[in-house]
Amino acid sequence: MKIFIPIEIKKRELDSRLLIGREMSKKGLEVFIGRKEKINELALRNSNSIYFAKSAAISDLPLFIKLKQMNHKIAVLDEEAIVHINPKTHLKERFNKETLKLLDLYCAWGEYDSSLVKKIFPNQKNKIVITGNPRIDLLRKDMRGFHEKRIDKVYKKYGDFILIPSNFAMCNHFEKGGLVKLLKDLEVIKNIKDINLYKRYSEHFQKIFDIFFSDIIKLAEKLPNITFIVRPHPSENKTTFLKMFNQIPNIKVLSHGPITDWLGASKLIIHNGCTTAVEGTVMGKKVLSYRPIINEKYELNFPNQISDEVFNYETLLDKVKENINTVNEFKLETNKVLTLRKYLSSLNNEFSFKKISRYVFEIIKKDDYKKINRIKIYFLIFSRTIIIKLRSLKKIFIGARINDYKIQKFDY
């Protein structure tokens, strides 16, 4: 039996999906991992298999219907399940009752997103299980050796630096007006009321964007011996940052390599509502959430809640000076630890990739698959050295009819 695992953002999703694939291949499944469009094509040429989806939105419905016609089982682990404006907007963007009906399994990051989905879709609650996300597995102390050599390589090249993960695709999208276009395609924006909501949302984050990076420039000029590395979001326009910082020698705009390598090598993280802050916190890094403008209607609460929140430039400067030379892992306050555990179930118990594999096999009848004796993972081999050298195989994953935006996202 086969399992098809699509990815869209290679550097963010690849390692965690490989963990899932490796675990399932050990139990007898043939695993196919690759760019979403190519995996979808392959899945629809097969039957009686498993499709491991990234979301259960209305835009997924046509594919899910076709998959069910081919007698596939469908499981979902939503990569965007824990960071969003508010639950109502998130549910509208990421879920649909018709797609949930077609699911066999929904894997939740933790109690937060599990409860949210069960509350709104009580008829589907038996399909919802708390597994965690393998992205978190890879950040735990007992798995960090996986990143150690790559982290050392980053540190040797760049020394001590402050990492600035950007999360402003809503106002600095790769394509002008790209966010609204995307949400229209996903049928999230349906009327003038929806357009106005996201217009105000974009305007709010444009104000934050302007102040946030203006103050990062001030920090860099004030602290010329410290390197600042700005990492654009996969959906952002990188050129905006290259132009903005081209006269600031100690600010670098870089996007190569998995984010975990940069987190592990960094001395300090400064963000505003970014999921990377969650990953940095799990890795024991000091994380500052710089919030020069606040509108609770549009805030991305979870990453801010577990960070050390800062609201003006003067305090930001003091916090940077205070923490830049600290070498020990930071310990969170009790209330922040409780918040983290509410959202992330696999911080220190069973690995989520093992839970996911177990639940997937529970939806497969014993006679539905044939045991094989060796690991088979197609398209991407479970070896980091080989994965890094996959440029020559780019056409396998990207194909010839993909726009630049999708190429950029897959290359992250």
C-alpha positions in Angstrom: 0.0 0.0 0.0 1.2 3.5 -0.7 1.1 6.8 1.1 1.3 10.2 -0.7 2.7 13.1 1.3 2.6 16.6 -0.4 4.8 19.5 0.6 4.7 23.2 -0.5 7.5 24.8 1.6 10.4 22.5 1.3 12.7 23.8 4.1 9.9 24.1 6.6 8.0 20.9 5.9 10.5 18.4 4.4 12.3 17.1 7.5 9.1 16.6 9.5 7.4 14.8 6.6 10.4 12.6 6.1 10.1 11.5 9.8 6.5 10.5 9.1 7.4 8.8 5.9 10.3 6.9 7.4 8.1 5.6 10.2 5.4 4.5 7.9 7.8 2.9 5.4 9.3 0.8 8.3 5.8 -0.6 8.7 5.4 -1.6 5.1 4.0 1.4 3.2 5.6 2.8 0.1 6.1 6.5 0.7 6.0 9.2 -2.0 7.0 12.7 -0.9 7.3 15.8 -3.1 5.8 19.0 -4.4 2.1 19.1 -3.9 1.1 19.3 -7.6 3.2 16.3 -8.6 2.1 14.2 -5.6 -1.5 15.0 -6.4 -1.1 13.8 -10.0 0.6 10.6 -8.8 -2.1 9.9 -6.1 -4.8 10.2 -8.7 -3.1 7.6 -10.8 -3.3 5.1 -7.9 -6.0 3.7 -5.7 -6.5 2.1 -2.3 -3.8 4.2 -0.7 -3.4 7.1 1.8 -3.2 10.8 1.1 -1.7 12.8 3.9 -3.1 16.3 3.3 -1.9 19.8 4.6 -5.4 21.2 5.1 -9.2 20.5 4.9 -10.3 23.8 3.3 -13.1 24.3 0.7 -10.3 24.5 -1.9 -9.3 20.9 -1.1 -12.8 19.5 -1.7 -12.5 18.8 -5.5 -9.3 16.8 -4.8 -10.7 15.0 -1.8 -13.8 13.9 -3.9 -11.5 12.5 -6.6 -9.3 10.7 -4.0 -12.4 9.1 -2.4 -13.5 8.0 -5.9 -10.1 6.2 -6.1 -10.8 4.6 -2.7 -8.1 6.5 -0.9 -8.0 7.1 2.9 -7.4 10.8 3.7 -5.5 12.1 6.8 -4.7 15.8 7.6 -2.1 17.6 9.6 -2.7 21.3 9.2 0.5 23.3 9.1 -1.3 26.5 9.9 -3.4 25.2 12.9 -2.0 27.2 15.8 -1.1 30.7 14.6 -4.0 32.8 13.2 -5.9 36.1 13.7 -8.8 34.6 15.5 -10.6 31.2 15.6 -13.5 32.4 13.5 -11.3 33.6 10.6 -9.0 30.5 10.9 -11.9 28.1 10.7 -13.2 29.9 7.6 -9.8 29.8 5.9 -8.8 26.3 6.8 -11.9 24.1 7.3 -15.1 23.1 5.5 -17.7 20.7 6.7 -17.9 18.9 3.4 -14.1 18.3 3.3 -14.2 17.1 6.9 -16.9 14.5 6.1 -14.4 13.0 3.6 -11.6 12.8 6.0 -10.6 9.6 7.8 -8.3 11.2 10.3 -7.4 14.7 11.5 -4.2 15.1 13.4 -4.1 18.0 15.9 -1.1 19.8 17.2 -2.5 19.9 20.7 -5.5 20.5 22.9 -6.1 24.0 21.5 -6.8 23.1 17.8 -8.4 19.8 18.7 -11.0 21.5 20.9 -11.5 24.2 18.3 -12.4 21.8 15.5 -14.5 19.5 17.7 -16.5 22.5 19.0 -17.4 23.7 15.5 -17.7 20.3 13.8 -19.0 18.0 16.6 -20.2 15.4 14.1 -16.6 14.8 13.0 -15.0 14.6 16.5 -14.3 10.9 16.3 -11.9 11.6 13.5 -9.9 14.1 15.5 -6.9 12.9 17.4 -4.1 14.8 19.2 -0.7 13.8 17.8 1.4 16.9 17.8 3.6 17.9 14.8 6.9 16.3 13.9 8.3 19.8 13.4 8.3 20.1 17.2 9.8 16.6 17.6 12.9 17.8 15.7 13.3 20.7 18.2 13.3 18.6 21.3 16.6 18.0 23.2 16.5 14.3 22.3 16.4 15.1 18.6 18.5 18.1 18.3 21.5 16.1 17.2 19.8 15.9 13.8 20.6 19.6 13.3 23.9 19.8 15.1 26.3 19.8 12.2 24.2 22.2 10.1 23.9 24.6 13.1 27.6 24.5 13.7 28.2 25.3 10.0 25.9 28.4 10.2 27.6 29.6 13.4 31.1 29.2 12.0 30.1 31.3 8.9 28.1 34.1 10.6 29.2 34.1 14.3 26.9 35.6 16.9 23.7 37.1 15.3 20.2 38.1 16.1 17.6 36.4 13.9 14.6 38.4 12.6 12.0 36.0 11.1 9.6 38.1 9.1 5.9 37.3 9.0 4.4 40.1 6.9 3.1 38.4 3.8 -0.2 40.1 4.3 1.4 43.4 3.4 4.6 42.3 1.6 3.4 39.4 -0.5 5.5 37.9 -3.2 2.9 39.1 -5.7 1.3 42.5 -5.3 -2.2 41.9 -4.1 -1.3 38.2 -3.8 -2.9 37.6 -0.4 -6.3 38.8 -1.5 -6.0 36.8 -4.7 -5.1 33.7 -2.8 -7.9 34.0 -0.4 -10.4 34.6 -3.2 -9.1 31.4 -4.9 -9.6 29.6 -1.6 -13.1 31.0 -1.4 -12.4 32.6 1.9 -13.1 36.1 0.4 -16.5 36.0 -1.1 -18.0 39.5 -0.7 -17.2 43.1 0.0 -17.3 42.6 3.7 -14.6 40.0 3.5 -12.5 42.2 1.2 -12.8 45.1 3.7 -11.8 42.8 6.6 -8.6 41.7 4.9 -7.9 45.3 3.7 -7.9 46.5 7.3 -5.9 43.5 8.4 -3.2 44.3 5.7 -3.2 48.0 6.7 -2.7 47.1 10.3 0.3 44.9 9.6 1.7 47.5 7.1 1.9 50.0 10.0 3.7 47.4 12.2 6.0 46.5 9.3 7.1 50.1 8.7 7.9 50.7 12.4 9.3 47.2 13.1 12.0 47.3 10.4 12.7 51.0 10.9 13.5 50.2 14.5 15.6 47.2 13.4 17.7 49.5 11.3 18.1 51.8 14.3 19.2 48.8 16.4 21.7 47.8 13.8 23.2 51.3 13.6 23.3 51.5 17.4 25.0 48.1 17.7 27.3 48.0 14.6 29.3 45.0 15.9 26.2 42.7 16.0 25.0 40.9 12.9 21.2 41.0 12.2 19.9 38.3 9.9 16.4 39.0 8.4 14.7 35.9 7.1 11.7 36.6 4.8 8.6 34.4 5.1 8.3 32.0 2.1 5.3 34.1 0.8 7.1 37.4 1.0 8.8 39.7 -1.5 12.5 39.3 -0.6 13.4 42.3 -2.9 11.6 44.6 -0.4 14.2 43.7 2.3 17.2 43.8 0.0 16.4 47.3 -1.0 15.5 48.4 2.5 18.8 47.2 4.0 21.3 47.6 1.2 23.1 50.4 3.0 23.2 48.7 6.4 26.4 46.5 6.5 25.4 44.4 9.6 21.9 43.5 8.3 21.8 40.4 6.0 18.7 39.1 4.2 19.1 35.3 3.9 16.6 32.5 3.2 18.8 29.5 2.5 18.7 26.4 4.7 16.0 25.2 7.2 14.9 27.7 9.8 15.9 25.3 12.6 19.6 25.7 11.6 19.3 29.5 12.0 17.4 29.2 15.2 19.9 26.9 16.7 22.8 29.2 15.8 21.2 32.5 16.8 21.8 34.4 20.1 18.4 36.1 20.1 15.2 36.2 18.1 13.0 39.2 17.5 9.6 38.8 15.8 6.0 39.9 15.6 3.4 37.1 15.6 5.7 34.6 13.9 5.4 30.8 14.2 9.2 30.7 14.2 9.0 32.2 17.7 7.3 29.0 18.8 10.1 26.9 17.4 12.7 29.1 18.9 11.0 28.9 22.3 11.0 25.1 22.2 14.7 25.2 21.4 15.4 27.2 24.5 16.2 30.5 22.8 15.4 34.0 24.1 12.6 35.3 22.1 11.4 39.0 22.0 8.0 39.9 20.4 8.3 43.5 19.3 4.8 45.0 19.2 5.0 48.7 18.5 1.3 48.8 17.4 -1.5 46.7 18.9 -5.0 45.9 17.6 -6.3 42.8 19.3 -8.7 42.2 16.5 -5.8 41.3 14.2 -3.1 40.0 16.5 -1.5 36.6 16.2 -1.7 35.8 19.8 0.1 32.5 20.5 3.6 33.4 19.4 3.4 36.7 21.2 2.0 35.1 24.5 5.0 32.8 24.9 7.6 35.6 24.1 9.0 38.4 26.1 6.8 41.2 24.8 8.3 44.6 24.1 6.3 47.7 23.1 8.8 50.5 22.3 12.2 50.9 20.8 13.9 52.0 24.0 12.9 48.8 25.8 13.8 46.8 22.8 17.3 48.2 22.8 17.7 47.5 26.5 16.4 43.9 26.1 18.9 43.2 23.2 21.8 44.6 25.2 20.7 42.5 28.2 20.4 39.2 26.4 22.8 39.3 23.5 25.7 37.7 25.5 23.7 35.1 27.4 24.7 31.5 26.5 22.3 29.4 28.6 18.9 28.1 27.6 16.1 30.4 28.8 13.5 29.0 31.2 9.9 30.1 30.6 7.6 31.4 33.2 5.0 28.9 34.4 2.1 30.6 32.6 4.0 30.5 29.3 4.9 26.9 29.8 1.2 26.1 30.3 0.3 28.0 27.2 2.9 26.1 25.2 1.6 22.8 26.4 -1.9 23.7 25.5 -0.9 24.2 21.8 1.8 21.6 21.5 1.2 18.1 22.7 4.5 16.4 21.9 7.0 18.5 23.8 8.3 15.8 26.1 6.3 12.6 25.7 5.9 10.2 22.8 7.1 11.6 19.5 4.3 12.9 17.2 5.6 11.1 14.1 5.1 7.8 16.0 1.6 8.8 17.1 0.7 9.8 13.6 1.9 6.5 12.1 0.0 4.5 14.7 -3.3 6.4 14.1 -2.8 6.1 10.3 -2.5 2.3 10.6 -5.6 2.2 12.7 -7.6 3.4 9.7 -6.0 0.7 7.5 -7.4 -2.8 7.5 -4.8 -5.4 8.0 -5.3 -6.9 4.5 -5.1 -3.5 2.8 -1.4 -3.4 2.6 1.4 -5.8 1.8 4.4 -5.9 4.1 7.7 -5.1 2.5 11.1 -5.8 3.9 13.0 -2.6 3.1 12.4 1.2 3.4 11.1 2.8 0.2 10.7 6.5 0.1 10.3 7.8 -3.4 11.2 11.3 -4.8 13.1 12.3 -1.6 15.5 9.9 0.0 15.9 9.9 3.8 19.4 11.4 3.8 20.1 15.0 4.4 23.2 15.0 2.4 21.4 13.7 -0.7 18.4 16.1 -0.1 20.7 19.1 -0.2 22.0 18.0 -3.6 18.6 17.5 -5.2 18.9 20.6 -7.4 19.6 18.4 -10.5 16.2 16.7 -9.9 14.3 20.0 -9.6 12.0 19.3 -12.6 10.7 16.2 -10.8 9.3 18.4 -8.1 8.6 21.7 -9.8 7.6 20.7 -13.3 7.4 23.2 -16.2 4.1 25.0 -15.6 4.6 26.4 -12.2 4.8 30.2 -11.5 7.6 31.9 -9.7 5.7 32.3 -6.4 5.2 28.5 -6.1 8.8 27.9 -7.0 10.0 30.2 -4.3 7.7 28.6 -1.7 8.9 25.2 -2.6 12.5 26.3 -2.4 12.1 27.5 1.2 
